[in-house]
Amino acid sequence: MQFGGMSENTRPDKWMLLTAEEILQTIYGDDLKGCSIRPETIAIIVSEAMKQRDLHSRELLGLYGKVVEAVHVLSTPPDGVQVTSPGTLQSLLSDRLDKIHAIARKTMETTAAFQAQSNSL
């Protein structure tokens, strides 16, 4: 993760400032004696890291939404006009199950890639 491009105008929220103060207190002690770093500086770094994590979470939620939508469409009973014979029904259901299987496989691969990326950070 790269934090060099942070703007000085970035204002960390109260939670980030409290986290930054706790980090500095852990390093320098409760009185922060000898600390030349402002909590705001650390809070910005924490905030940027949280934004990256949030971006990953939103991407996964978007993927989840698409998967649920696709499975919903595929699991909806077929229109009676589409099903003209038992063979047609069997073919339609087989095709739908193949698609559900492909969606599940792709979702598992994508989720594994996200997990691997998260674990490597």
MMTF fields as JSON, N, C-alpha, C and O atoms, coordinates in Angstrom:
{
  "mmtfVersion": "1.0.0",
  "mmtfProducer": "UNKNOWN",
  "numBonds": 483,
  "numAtoms": 484,
  "numGroups": 121,
  "numChains": 1,
  "numModels": 1,
  "chainsPerModel": [1],
  "groupsPerChain": [121],
  "chainIdList": ["A"],
  "bondAtomList": [4, 2, 8, 6, 12, 10, 16, 14, 20, 18, 24, 22, 28, 26, 32, 30, 36, 34, 40, 38, 44, 42, 48, 46, 52, 50, 56, 54, 60, 58, 64, 62, 68, 66, 72, 70, 76, 74, 80, 78, 84, 82, 88, 86, 92, 90, 96, 94, 100, 98, 104, 102, 108, 106, 112, 110, 116, 114, 120, 118, 124, 122, 128, 126, 132, 130, 136, 134, 140, 138, 144, 142, 148, 146, 152, 150, 156, 154, 160, 158, 164, 162, 168, 166, 172, 170, 176, 174, 180, 178, 184, 182, 188, 186, 192, 190, 196, 194, 200, 198, 204, 202, 208, 206, 212, 210, 216, 214, 220, 218, 224, 222, 228, 226, 232, 230, 236, 234, 240, 238, 244, 242, 248, 246, 252, 250, 256, 254, 260, 258, 264, 262, 268, 266, 272, 270, 276, 274, 280, 278, 284, 282, 288, 286, 292, 290, 296, 294, 300, 298, 304, 302, 308, 306, 312, 310, 316, 314, 320, 318, 324, 322, 328, 326, 332, 330, 336, 334, 340, 338, 344, 342, 348, 346, 352, 350, 356, 354, 360, 358, 364, 362, 368, 366, 372, 370, 376, 374, 380, 378, 384, 382, 388, 386, 392, 390, 396, 394, 400, 398, 404, 402, 408, 406, 412, 410, 416, 414, 420, 418, 424, 422, 428, 426, 432, 430, 436, 434, 440, 438, 444, 442, 448, 446, 452, 450, 456, 454, 460, 458, 464, 462, 468, 466, 472, 470, 476, 474, 480, 478],
  "bondOrderList": [1, 1, 1, 1, 1, 1, 1, 1, 1, 1, 1, 1, 1, 1, 1, 1, 1, 1, 1, 1, 1, 1, 1, 1, 1, 1, 1, 1, 1, 1, 1, 1, 1, 1, 1, 1, 1, 1, 1, 1, 1, 1, 1, 1, 1, 1, 1, 1, 1, 1, 1, 1, 1, 1, 1, 1, 1, 1, 1, 1, 1, 1, 1, 1, 1, 1, 1, 1, 1, 1, 1, 1, 1, 1, 1, 1, 1, 1, 1, 1, 1, 1, 1, 1, 1, 1, 1, 1, 1, 1, 1, 1, 1, 1, 1, 1, 1, 1, 1, 1, 1, 1, 1, 1, 1, 1, 1, 1, 1, 1, 1, 1, 1, 1, 1, 1, 1, 1, 1, 1],
  "groupList": [{"groupName": "MET", "atomNameList": ["N", "CA", "C", "O"], "elementList": ["N", "C", "C", "O"], "formalChargeList": [0, 0, 0, 0], "bondAtomList": [1, 0, 2, 1, 3, 2], "bondOrderList": [1, 1, 2], "singleLetterCode": "M", "chemCompType": "L-PEPTIDE LINKING"}, {"groupName": "GLN", "atomNameList": ["N", "CA", "C", "O"], "elementList": ["N", "C", "C", "O"], "formalChargeList": [0, 0, 0, 0], "bondAtomList": [1, 0, 2, 1, 3, 2], "bondOrderList": [1, 1, 2], "singleLetterCode": "Q", "chemCompType": "L-PEPTIDE LINKING"}, {"groupName": "PHE", "atomNameList": ["N", "CA", "C", "O"], "elementList": ["N", "C", "C", "O"], "formalChargeList": [0, 0, 0, 0], "bondAtomList": [1, 0, 2, 1, 3, 2], "bondOrderList": [1, 1, 2], "singleLetterCode": "F", "chemCompType": "L-PEPTIDE LINKING"}, {"groupName": "GLY", "atomNameList": ["N", "CA", "C", "O"], "elementList": ["N", "C", "C", "O"], "formalChargeList": [0, 0, 0, 0], "bondAtomList": [1, 0, 2, 1, 3, 2], "bondOrderList": [1, 1, 2], "singleLetterCode": "G", "chemCompType": "PEPTIDE LINKING"}, {"groupName": "SER", "atomNameList": ["N", "CA", "C", "O"], "elementList": ["N", "C", "C", "O"], "formalChargeList": [0, 0, 0, 0], "bondAtomList": [1, 0, 2, 1, 3, 2], "bondOrderList": [1, 1, 2], "singleLetterCode": "S", "chemCompType": "L-PEPTIDE LINKING"}, {"groupName": "GLU", "atomNameList": ["N", "CA", "C", "O"], "elementList": ["N", "C", "C", "O"], "formalChargeList": [0, 0, 0, 0], "bondAtomList": [1, 0, 2, 1, 3, 2], "bondOrderList": [1, 1, 2], "singleLetterCode": "E", "chemCompType": "L-PEPTIDE LINKING"}, {"groupName": "ASN", "atomNameList": ["N", "CA", "C", "O"], "elementList": ["N", "C", "C", "O"], "formalChargeList": [0, 0, 0, 0], "bondAtomList": [1, 0, 2, 1, 3, 2], "bondOrderList": [1, 1, 2], "singleLetterCode": "N", "chemCompType": "L-PEPTIDE LINKING"}, {"groupName": "THR", "atomNameList": ["N", "CA", "C", "O"], "elementList": ["N", "C", "C", "O"], "formalChargeList": [0, 0, 0, 0], "bondAtomList": [1, 0, 2, 1, 3, 2], "bondOrderList": [1, 1, 2], "singleLetterCode": "T", "chemCompType": "L-PEPTIDE LINKING"}, {"groupName": "ARG", "atomNameList": ["N", "CA", "C", "O"], "elementList": ["N", "C", "C", "O"], "formalChargeList": [0, 0, 0, 0], "bondAtomList": [1, 0, 2, 1, 3, 2], "bondOrderList": [1, 1, 2], "singleLetterCode": "R", "chemCompType": "L-PEPTIDE LINKING"}, {"groupName": "PRO", "atomNameList": ["N", "CA", "C", "O"], "elementList": ["N", "C", "C", "O"], "formalChargeList": [0, 0, 0, 0], "bondAtomList": [1, 0, 2, 1, 3, 2], "bondOrderList": [1, 1, 2], "singleLetterCode": "P", "chemCompType": "L-PEPTIDE LINKING"}, {"groupName": "ASP", "atomNameList": ["N", "CA", "C", "O"], "elementList": ["N", "C", "C", "O"], "formalChargeList": [0, 0, 0, 0], "bondAtomList": [1, 0, 2, 1, 3, 2], "bondOrderList": [1, 1, 2], "singleLetterCode": "D", "chemCompType": "L-PEPTIDE LINKING"}, {"groupName": "LYS", "atomNameList": ["N", "CA", "C", "O"], "elementList": ["N", "C", "C", "O"], "formalChargeList": [0, 0, 0, 0], "bondAtomList": [1, 0, 2, 1, 3, 2], "bondOrderList": [1, 1, 2], "singleLetterCode": "K", "chemCompType": "L-PEPTIDE LINKING"}, {"groupName": "TRP", "atomNameList": ["N", "CA", "C", "O"], "elementList": ["N", "C", "C", "O"], "formalChargeList": [0, 0, 0, 0], "bondAtomList": [1, 0, 2, 1, 3, 2], "bondOrderList": [1, 1, 2], "singleLetterCode": "W", "chemCompType": "L-PEPTIDE LINKING"}, {"groupName": "LEU", "atomNameList": ["N", "CA", "C", "O"], "elementList": ["N", "C", "C", "O"], "formalChargeList": [0, 0, 0, 0], "bondAtomList": [1, 0, 2, 1, 3, 2], "bondOrderList": [1, 1, 2], "singleLetterCode": "L", "chemCompType": "L-PEPTIDE LINKING"}, {"groupName": "ALA", "atomNameList": ["N", "CA", "C", "O"], "elementList": ["N", "C", "C", "O"], "formalChargeList": [0, 0, 0, 0], "bondAtomList": [1, 0, 2, 1, 3, 2], "bondOrderList": [1, 1, 2], "singleLetterCode": "A", "chemCompType": "L-PEPTIDE LINKING"}, {"groupName": "ILE", "atomNameList": ["N", "CA", "C", "O"], "elementList": ["N", "C", "C", "O"], "formalChargeList": [0, 0, 0, 0], "bondAtomList": [1, 0, 2, 1, 3, 2], "bondOrderList": [1, 1, 2], "singleLetterCode": "I", "chemCompType": "L-PEPTIDE LINKING"}, {"groupName": "TYR", "atomNameList": ["N", "CA", "C", "O"], "elementList": ["N", "C", "C", "O"], "formalChargeList": [0, 0, 0, 0], "bondAtomList": [1, 0, 2, 1, 3, 2], "bondOrderList": [1, 1, 2], "singleLetterCode": "Y", "chemCompType": "L-PEPTIDE LINKING"}, {"groupName": "CYS", "atomNameList": ["N", "CA", "C", "O"], "elementList": ["N", "C", "C", "O"], "formalChargeList": [0, 0, 0, 0], "bondAtomList": [1, 0, 2, 1, 3, 2], "bondOrderList": [1, 1, 2], "singleLetterCode": "C", "chemCompType": "L-PEPTIDE LINKING"}, {"groupName": "VAL", "atomNameList": ["N", "CA", "C", "O"], "elementList": ["N", "C", "C", "O"], "formalChargeList": [0, 0, 0, 0], "bondAtomList": [1, 0, 2, 1, 3, 2], "bondOrderList": [1, 1, 2], "singleLetterCode": "V", "chemCompType": "L-PEPTIDE LINKING"}, {"groupName": "HIS", "atomNameList": ["N", "CA", "C", "O"], "elementList": ["N", "C", "C", "O"], "formalChargeList": [0, 0, 0, 0], "bondAtomList": [1, 0, 2, 1, 3, 2], "bondOrderList": [1, 1, 2], "singleLetterCode": "H", "chemCompType": "L-PEPTIDE LINKING"}],
  "groupTypeList": [0, 1, 2, 3, 3, 0, 4, 5, 6, 7, 8, 9, 10, 11, 12, 0, 13, 13, 7, 14, 5, 5, 15, 13, 1, 7, 15, 16, 3, 10, 10, 13, 11, 3, 17, 4, 15, 8, 9, 5, 7, 15, 14, 15, 15, 18, 4, 5, 14, 0, 11, 1, 8, 10, 13, 19, 4, 8, 5, 13, 13, 3, 13, 16, 3, 11, 18, 18, 5, 14, 18, 19, 18, 13, 4, 7, 9, 9, 10, 3, 18, 1, 18, 7, 4, 9, 3, 7, 13, 1, 4, 13, 13, 4, 10, 8, 13, 10, 11, 15, 19, 14, 15, 14, 8, 11, 7, 0, 5, 7, 7, 14, 14, 2, 1, 14, 1, 4, 6, 4, 13],
  "groupIdList": [1, 2, 3, 4, 5, 6, 7, 8, 9, 10, 11, 12, 13, 14, 15, 16, 17, 18, 19, 20, 21, 22, 23, 24, 25, 26, 27, 28, 29, 30, 31, 32, 33, 34, 35, 36, 37, 38, 39, 40, 41, 42, 43, 44, 45, 46, 47, 48, 49, 50, 51, 52, 53, 54, 55, 56, 57, 58, 59, 60, 61, 62, 63, 64, 65, 66, 67, 68, 69, 70, 71, 72, 73, 74, 75, 76, 77, 78, 79, 80, 81, 82, 83, 84, 85, 86, 87, 88, 89, 90, 91, 92, 93, 94, 95, 96, 97, 98, 99, 100, 101, 102, 103, 104, 105, 106, 107, 108, 109, 110, 111, 112, 113, 114, 115, 116, 117, 118, 119, 120, 121],
  "secStructList": [7, 7, 7, 6, 6, 7, 7, 6, 6, 7, 7, 7, 7, 2, 2, 2, 2, 2, 2, 2, 2, 2, 2, 2, 2, 2, 2, 2, 7, 6, 6, 7, 6, 6, 7, 7, 1, 7, 2, 2, 2, 2, 2, 2, 2, 2, 2, 2, 2, 2, 2, 2, 2, 2, 2, 2, 2, 2, 2, 2, 2, 2, 2, 2, 2, 2, 2, 2, 2, 2, 2, 2, 2, 2, 2, 1, 7, 7, 7, 6, 6, 6, 7, 7, 1, 2, 2, 2, 2, 2, 2, 2, 2, 2, 2, 2, 2, 2, 2, 2, 2, 2, 2, 2, 2, 2, 2, 2, 2, 2, 2, 2, 2, 2, 2, 2, 2, 2, 2, 2, 7],
  "xCoordList": [0.826, 0.0, 0.876, 1.915, 0.468, 1.266, 0.507, -0.656, 1.158, 0.505, 1.151, 0.763, 2.102, 2.817, 1.947, 2.28, 0.846, 0.019, -1.087, -2.043, -0.981, -2.036, -2.049, -1.001, -3.207, -3.384, -3.307, -3.78, -2.715, -2.658, -4.05, -4.281, -4.973, -6.332, -7.183, -8.318, -6.661, -7.409, -7.61, -6.652, -8.862, -9.179, -9.623, -10.683, -8.808, -9.207, -10.361, -10.477, -11.201, -12.32, -11.856, -10.705, -12.775, -12.444, -11.912, -10.969, -12.525, -12.098, -10.653, -9.865, -10.311, -8.948, -7.956, -6.854, -8.341, -7.462, -7.246, -6.129, -8.306, -8.165, -7.256, -6.448, -7.392, -6.531, -5.076, -4.168, -4.863, -3.506, -2.885, -1.718, -3.663, -3.154, -2.786, -1.784, -3.602, -3.311, -2.027, -1.235, -1.823, -0.591, 0.618, 1.606, 0.529, 1.655, 1.882, 3.026, 0.808, 0.962, 1.613, 2.368, 1.325, 1.941, 3.447, 4.241, 3.824, 5.24, 5.961, 7.055, 5.363, 6.051, 5.599, 6.199, 4.591, 4.054, 2.881, 2.648, 2.142, 0.923, 1.152, 0.272, 2.304, 2.552, 3.104, 3.279, 3.377, 3.924, 5.247, 5.59, 5.988, 7.257, 8.246, 8.479, 8.815, 9.778, 9.151, 9.863, 7.851, 7.155, 7.101, 6.599, 7.622, 7.596, 6.561, 6.457, 5.815, 4.808, 3.436, 3.055, 2.714, 1.361, 0.398, 0.53, -0.554, -1.541, -2.276, -2.646, -2.486, -3.171, -2.419, -3.032, -1.087, -0.275, -0.498, -0.674, -0.488, -0.733, -2.183, -2.454, -3.107, -4.523, -4.776, -5.605, -4.081, -4.239, -3.785, -4.441, -2.677, -2.172, -3.181, -3.477, -3.7, -4.702, -5.951, -6.524, -6.365, -7.56, -7.394, -8.313, -6.247, -5.995, -6.008, -6.524, -5.44, -5.456, -6.893, -7.263, -7.688, -9.085, -9.872, -10.756, -9.563, -10.24, -9.937, -10.824, -8.696, -8.329, -9.084, -9.58, -9.164, -9.874, -11.36, -11.99, -11.91, -13.319, -13.583, -14.626, -12.663, -12.802, -12.89, -13.73, -12.042, -12.071, -13.405, -13.985, -13.885, -15.157, -16.306, -17.186, -16.3, -17.365, -17.309, -18.35, -16.105, -15.974, -16.547, -17.24, -16.253, -16.788, -18.307, -18.991, -18.84, -20.291, -20.947, -22.028, -20.3, -20.812, -20.838, -21.806, -19.769, -19.708, -20.811, -21.494, -20.983, -22.025, -23.401, -24.208, -23.665, -24.944, -25.183, -26.291, -24.151, -24.28, -24.52, -25.302, -23.844, -24.014, -25.441, -26.082, -25.933, -27.294, -28.31, -29.261, -28.108, -29.017, -29.015, -30.075, -27.836, -27.737, -28.385, -29.102, -28.14, -28.736, -30.258, -31.001, -30.705, -32.147, -32.783, -33.812, -32.171, -32.701, -32.715, -33.699, -31.621, -31.527, -32.444, -32.82, -32.799, -33.65, -35.141, -35.984, -35.46, -36.857, -37.473, -36.89, -38.634, -39.268, -39.429, -39.723, -39.236, -39.351, -40.793, -41.75, -40.908, -42.212, -42.817, -42.117, -44.092, -44.757, -44.638, -44.678, -44.493, -44.355, -43.019, -42.919, -41.99, -40.666, -40.635, -39.874, -41.452, -41.417, -42.528, -43.708, -42.113, -43.096, -43.094, -44.013, -42.044, -41.961, -41.033, -40.267, -41.093, -40.18, -38.708, -37.868, -38.405, -37.02, -36.566, -35.417, -37.47, -37.15, -36.894, -35.95, -37.735, -37.55, -36.218, -35.488, -35.904, -34.637, -33.449, -32.488, -33.513, -32.436, -32.293, -31.181, -33.421, -33.417, -32.832, -31.99, -33.285, -32.787, -31.303, -30.555, -30.881, -29.477, -28.61, -27.546, -29.077, -28.354, -28.247, -27.193, -29.357, -29.352, -28.41, -27.692, -28.404, -27.5, -26.038, -25.186, -25.752, -24.385, -23.977, -22.849, -24.9, -24.604, -24.409, -23.513, -25.236, -25.078, -23.726, -23.038, -23.35, -22.051, -20.914, -19.961, -21.009, -19.979, -19.904, -18.814, -21.051, -21.076, -20.42, -19.628, -20.748, -20.165, -18.647, -17.909, -18.186, -16.742, -16.031, -15.008, -16.569, -15.959, -15.954, -14.985, -17.036, -17.12, -16.07, -15.419, -15.909, -14.905, -13.495, -12.665, -13.218, -11.903, -11.647, -10.564, -12.647, -12.501, -12.33, -11.499, -13.119, -13.019, -11.641, -11.043, -11.143, -9.806, -8.739, -7.792, -8.884, -7.921, -7.962, -6.914, -9.152, -9.275, -8.639, -7.948, -8.87, -8.301, -6.787, -6.104, -6.263, -4.808, -4.202, -3.141, -4.881, -4.392, -4.425, -3.483, -5.501, -5.612, -4.56, -3.998, -4.286, -3.294, -1.876, -1.002, -1.641, -0.29, 0.026, 1.171, -0.973, -0.739, -0.246, 0.0],
  "yCoordList": [-1.161, 0.0, 1.231, 1.263, 2.226, 3.421, 4.592, 4.818, 5.338, 6.448, 7.783, 8.814, 7.784, 9.002, 10.067, 11.249, 9.7, 10.661, 11.257, 11.812, 11.155, 11.668, 13.18, 13.822, 13.729, 15.171, 15.647, 14.974, 16.798, 17.387, 17.817, 18.005, 17.973, 18.395, 17.243, 17.454, 16.037, 14.883, 15.021, 15.185, 14.954, 15.063, 13.697, 13.196, 13.101, 11.815, 12.0, 13.036, 10.991, 11.091, 10.804, 10.435, 10.981, 10.834, 9.429, 9.281, 8.39, 7.021, 6.821, 6.171, 7.38, 7.248, 7.973, 7.478, 9.147, 9.883, 9.101, 9.039, 8.513, 7.703, 6.506, 6.148, 5.891, 4.757, 5.216, 4.543, 6.353, 6.895, 7.2, 6.892, 7.8, 8.099, 6.819, 6.769, 5.793, 4.513, 3.895, 3.325, 4.007, 3.499, 4.236, 3.616, 5.562, 6.35, 6.106, 6.084, 5.923, 5.622, 4.259, 4.064, 3.333, 2.006, 2.12, 1.431, 2.989, 3.15, 4.032, 3.688, 5.164, 6.173, 6.222, 6.945, 5.502, 5.58, 6.546, 7.317, 6.49, 7.293, 8.795, 9.51, 9.283, 10.732, 11.182, 12.379, 10.244, 10.516, 11.289, 11.995, 11.154, 11.855, 11.383, 10.185, 12.332, 12.033, 11.811, 11.587, 11.872, 11.653, 12.958, 13.975, 12.903, 14.098, 13.961, 14.823, 12.887, 12.629, 13.022, 12.653, 13.765, 14.166, 12.995, 12.269, 12.815, 11.748, 11.86, 10.844, 13.058, 13.261, 12.591, 12.057, 12.627, 12.006, 10.496, 9.908, 9.885, 8.445, 8.14, 7.136, 8.995, 8.781, 8.775, 8.006, 9.611, 9.645, 8.314, 7.779, 7.788, 6.505, 5.394, 4.567, 5.374, 4.381, 4.538, 3.551, 5.776, 6.051, 5.549, 4.948, 5.787, 5.319, 3.792, 3.217, 3.148, 1.681, 1.167, 0.19, 1.824, 1.42, 1.642, 0.851, 2.701, 2.953, 1.842, 1.41, 1.379, 0.279, -0.995, -1.714, -1.261, -2.447, -2.341, -3.322, -1.136, -0.895, -1.098, -1.632, -0.684, -0.866, -2.354, -2.76, -3.151, -4.603, -5.187, -6.041, -4.721, -5.223, -4.872, -5.697, -3.645, -3.245, -4.052, -4.393, -4.363, -5.193, -6.588, -7.136, -7.163, -8.485, -8.453, -9.386, -7.39, -7.273, -7.128, -7.669, -6.406, -6.289, -7.638, -7.98, -8.398, -9.746, -10.618, -11.333, -10.562, -11.336, -10.988, -11.879, -9.705, -9.275, -9.841, -10.278, -9.835, -10.38, -11.886, -12.41, -12.578, -14.031, -14.354, -15.235, -13.646, -13.9, -13.616, -14.375, -12.528, -12.181, -13.266, -13.66, -13.742, -14.77, -16.077, -16.712, -16.48, -17.723, -17.568, -18.51, -16.389, -16.14, -16.307, -16.969, -15.706, -15.812, -17.271, -17.745, -17.974, -19.371, -20.31, -21.371, -19.927, -20.803, -20.476, -21.152, -19.457, -19.121, -20.172, -20.521, -20.67, -21.697, -21.203, -20.031, -22.101, -21.709, -21.377, -21.882, -20.528, -20.176, -21.418, -22.174, -21.621, -22.791, -22.869, -23.962, -21.732, -21.708, -22.323, -22.922, -22.175, -22.718, -24.235, -24.886, -24.79, -26.231, -26.901, -26.833, -27.537, -28.194, -29.703, -30.385, -30.227, -31.678, -31.975, -31.106, -33.183, -33.556, -33.409, -33.033, -33.7, -33.566, -32.115, -31.812, -31.229, -29.799, -29.332, -28.583, -29.774, -29.421, -29.94, -29.219, -31.18, -31.77, -30.986, -30.717, -30.626, -29.861, -28.477, -28.026, -27.811, -26.487, -26.537, -25.714, -27.509, -27.634, -28.006, -27.507, -28.858, -29.24, -28.026, -27.826, -27.227, -26.014, -25.053, -24.469, -24.9, -24.002, -24.501, -23.706, -25.794, -26.338, -26.16, -25.876, -26.325, -26.088, -24.643, -24.37, -23.719, -22.292, -21.986, -21.223, -22.573, -22.381, -22.925, -22.303, -24.087, -24.668, -23.729, -23.518, -23.176, -22.255, -20.992, -20.499, -20.476, -19.287, -19.597, -18.802, -20.747, -21.126, -21.283, -20.82, -21.934, -22.134, -20.784, -20.552, -19.903, -18.586, -17.775, -17.077, -17.87, -17.153, -17.668, -16.88, -18.977, -19.551, -19.123, -18.818, -19.098, -18.666, -17.208, -16.85, -16.372, -14.939, -14.679, -13.866, -15.372, -15.22, -15.667, -15.015, -16.763, -17.243, -16.22, -16.009, -15.588, -14.566, -13.367, -12.827, -12.952, -11.859, -12.244, -11.434, -13.469, -13.92, -13.97, -13.571, -14.455, -14.52, -13.126, -12.902, -12.193, -10.815, -10.205, -9.519, -10.447, -9.926, -10.53, -9.84, -11.821, -12.493, -12.035, -12.114, -11.553, -11.136, -9.716, -9.278, -8.996, -7.617, -7.572, -6.49],
  "zCoordList": [0.0, 0.0, 0.0, 0.659, -0.724, -0.844, -0.251, -0.586, 0.629, 1.285, 0.932, 1.481, 0.051, -0.292, -0.918, -0.827, -1.55, -2.246, -1.398, -1.939, -0.093, 0.761, 0.757, 0.684, 0.836, 0.87, 2.315, 3.231, 2.501, 3.839, 4.292, 5.487, 3.356, 3.687, 4.185, 4.613, 4.136, 4.604, 6.104, 6.86, 6.524, 7.941, 8.459, 8.081, 9.321, 9.879, 10.86, 11.515, 10.949, 11.88, 13.303, 13.536, 14.247, 15.666, 15.983, 16.761, 15.373, 15.625, 15.172, 15.86, 14.017, 13.501, 14.407, 14.642, 14.917, 15.83, 17.126, 17.641, 17.644, 18.861, 18.623, 19.48, 17.458, 17.104, 16.993, 17.48, 16.357, 16.208, 17.566, 17.807, 18.441, 19.785, 20.526, 21.238, 20.352, 21.016, 20.46, 21.21, 19.153, 18.538, 19.109, 19.503, 19.148, 19.662, 21.153, 21.607, 21.917, 23.338, 23.543, 24.496, 22.663, 22.75, 22.51, 23.151, 21.589, 21.255, 22.268, 22.715, 22.635, 23.46, 24.905, 25.7, 25.269, 26.624, 26.679, 25.749, 27.79, 27.914, 27.789, 27.31, 28.205, 28.152, 26.792, 26.565, 25.897, 24.557, 24.606, 23.657, 25.711, 25.869, 24.799, 24.64, 24.079, 23.039, 21.666, 20.688, 21.59, 20.322, 19.527, 20.004, 18.324, 17.467, 16.348, 15.476, 16.385, 15.35, 15.884, 16.994, 15.085, 15.473, 15.243, 14.258, 16.135, 15.942, 14.604, 14.017, 14.129, 12.845, 11.691, 10.767, 11.758, 10.712, 10.681, 9.615, 11.843, 11.942, 11.566, 10.908, 11.976, 11.681, 10.178, 9.691, 9.453, 7.994, 7.392, 6.498, 7.876, 7.38, 7.694, 6.832, 8.906, 9.293, 8.429, 7.968, 8.216, 7.411, 5.98, 5.423, 5.392, 4.022, 3.942, 2.983, 4.952, 4.979, 5.093, 4.441, 5.915, 6.081, 4.791, 4.464, 4.062, 2.783, 1.785, 1.049, 1.755, 0.865, 1.243, 0.375, 2.523, 3.005, 2.668, 2.273, 2.831, 2.516, 1.029, 0.653, 0.192, -1.253, -1.591, -2.394, -0.992, -1.209, -0.742, -1.412, 0.41, 0.93, -0.004, -0.245, -0.532, -1.456, -2.744, -3.307, -3.217, -4.418, -4.178, -5.035, -3.004, -2.682, -2.528, -2.949, -1.93, -1.805, -3.173, -3.406, -4.069, -5.431, -6.129, -6.807, -5.957, -6.521, -5.94, -6.674, -4.643, -3.971, -4.539, -4.806, -4.721, -5.282, -6.666, -6.978, -7.5, -8.853, -8.829, -9.623, -7.916, -7.801, -7.372, -7.944, -6.374, -5.891, -6.988, -7.174, -7.708, -8.797, -9.883, -10.371, -10.255, -11.299, -10.846, -11.619, -9.61, -9.103, -9.012, -9.286, -8.63, -8.568, -9.952, -10.092, -10.964, -12.329, -12.775, -13.343, -12.516, -12.958, -12.174, -12.673, -10.963, -10.158, -10.297, -9.707, -11.065, -11.308, -12.226, -13.253, -11.864, -12.714, -14.153, -14.39, -15.093, -16.496, -16.875, -16.287, -17.856, -18.405, -19.058, -19.732, -18.859, -19.423, -20.934, -21.498, -21.6, -23.056, -23.476, -24.547, -22.629, -22.949, -22.867, -23.583, -22.004, -21.744, -22.551, -22.206, -23.618, -24.488, -24.332, -24.785, -23.68, -23.487, -22.315, -21.898, -21.783, -20.698, -21.114, -20.297, -22.36, -22.84, -22.844, -22.521, -23.21, -23.202, -21.777, -21.524, -20.845, -19.436, -18.919, -18.24, -19.235, -18.791, -19.348, -18.627, -20.611, -21.24, -20.599, -20.324, -20.365, -19.751, -18.345, -17.985, -17.552, -16.178, -16.157, -15.316, -17.053, -17.141, -17.482, -16.897, -18.428, -18.816, -17.633, -17.386, -16.906, -15.748, -14.658, -14.051, -14.405, -13.392, -13.801, -12.958, -15.072, -15.569, -15.322, -14.913, -15.572, -15.353, -13.869, -13.506, -13.016, -11.568, -11.118, -10.31, -11.643, -11.31, -11.756, -11.005, -12.947, -13.456, -12.593, -12.304, -12.188, -11.324, -9.984, -9.478, -9.412, -8.124, -8.235, -7.366, -9.297, -9.497, -9.631, -8.986, -10.46, -10.682, -9.382, -9.087, -8.61, -7.336, -6.353, -5.667, -6.286, -5.388, -5.805, -4.948, -7.103, -7.596, -7.254, -6.792, -7.484, -7.213, -5.724, -5.319, -4.913, -3.459, -2.97, -2.114, -3.507, -3.129, -3.502, -2.745, -4.657, -5.079, -4.123, -3.768, -3.707, -2.735, -1.402, -0.784, -0.962, 0.299, 0.23, 1.174, -0.877, -1.046, -1.041, -0.457, -1.695, -1.712, -0.321, 0.076, 0.427, 1.784, 2.688, 3.539, 2.511, 3.357, 3.06, 3.924, 1.833, 1.48, 1.913, 1.811, 2.395, 2.842, 4.254, 4.788]
}
